[in-house]
Amino acid sequence: MPVSGVRIALDDFGTGYSSLSFLGRLPLDIVKVPRPFVVALGSNAREEALASAVVALGRQLQLTTVAEGVETEPQRELLVEMGCDLAQGFLFAPALEEAELADVLSRGVADRTRRRLRIA
């Protein structure tokens, strides 16, 4: 349960120094599927299996799953099939300079950049 609207995400789970023990010890709300796993979707079965495992583990622990670095529609489709909740990446919005970001936020269209993976 978020405190004062604060939610905690474990970024790049499964890479570097992150471990399974963090998922049980920390009060997490979100687990992120690392970009290297997402980039390999559809071309590397081992990396695809890792992405699927992170999504499945997150779902079993009732965490929101977010895929990083989604650049293509086929990647998005595979993530939807896996049951991933959300995604971020160039498929949804390009990187913005500070002034451009301020303009987008002031116009109230930032929600467009947070497109959900699941399409009703």
Buried (B, 14 or more C-beta within 10 A) or exposed (E): EEEEEEEEEBEBBBEEEBEEEEBEEEEBBBBBBBBBBBBBBEEBEEBBEBBBBBBBBBBEEEBBBBBBBBBBEEBBEBBBEBBBBBBBBEBBBEEEEEEEEEEBEEEEEEEEEEBEBEEE
